[in-house]
Amino acid sequence: MMDRERAIQRELNGVEAAVVDLLRDGSPRTLDEITEALPGGCFAQVFLTVDRLSREGLLRLRRGERAHDVGLAN
């Protein structure tokens, strides 16, 4: 089973679900933008969440001009 399929099949925790919901509009965001958009956002928690979800194939990272952009994987 592919990582993306596994990620979709498992239930997302609160921070994971919040990050995915934030990115559903299709607009990529930086880690800082994601952190600022989440209530009580903690950069370390967002970083670890994005790292985990990108390794599972649910999110994609792209190098932007000044920072990495995070978006939902296709």
Residue pairs with C-beta under 8 A, 6 or more apart in sequence:
2 57
3 55
3 56
3 57
4 56
4 57
4 58
4 73
6 56
7 53
7 56
7 57
7 58
8 58
12 20
15 38
15 45
15 46
15 49
16 49
16 52
16 53
18 38
19 34
19 38
19 46
19 49
19 50
19 53
19 59
19 70
20 53
20 58
20 59
20 72
22 29
22 34
22 37
22 38
23 29
23 34
23 59
23 70
23 71
23 72
24 72
26 71
26 72
27 71
28 62
28 64
28 69
28 70
28 71
29 37
29 69
29 70
29 71
30 64
30 67
30 68
30 69
30 70
31 43
31 46
31 47
31 50
31 67
31 68
31 70
32 43
32 67
34 41
34 46
34 50
34 70
35 41
35 42
35 43
35 46
38 46
50 59
50 61
50 70
53 59
54 60
54 61
54 70
57 73
58 72
58 73
59 70
59 71
59 72
59 73
60 70
60 71
60 72
60 73
60 74
61 68
61 69
61 70
62 68
62 69
62 71
63 69
